[in-house]
């Protein structure tokens, strides 16, 4: 079974993801459903998921539908909001992030493998 996105809807969901990242890597993808670059990044993230280890904790935030979660993620991590954006979190902190055209399956895989 391949890894799958789990949605982050609320600030509490964000807090839970950050807490989980203390014990295992969590990948968060911030997506805008009205952005062409986000559509391309989503394809790259789906390629990443297809090759990711089963059970990898990968979350998705719809930055329009779940704006409070998106804003809370920025506040908690100190990483300025962009979309699309990927945050690879480990040890309760952001270990790597990328946005826009820098989001590729290969880049996310390399960041994950480096942990």
Secondary structure as GFF3:
##gff-version 3
##sequence-region A 1 115
A	DSSP	beta_strand	5	7	.	.	.	ID=ss1
A	DSSP	alpha_helix	11	20	.	.	.	ID=ss2
A	DSSP	beta_strand	26	31	.	.	.	ID=ss3
A	DSSP	alpha_helix	36	51	.	.	.	ID=ss4
A	DSSP	beta_strand	57	62	.	.	.	ID=ss5
A	DSSP	alpha_helix	67	77	.	.	.	ID=ss6
A	DSSP	beta_strand	85	90	.	.	.	ID=ss7
A	DSSP	beta_strand	93	99	.	.	.	ID=ss8
A	DSSP	three_ten_helix	100	102	.	.	.	ID=ss9
A	DSSP	alpha_helix	105	113	.	.	.	ID=ss10
###
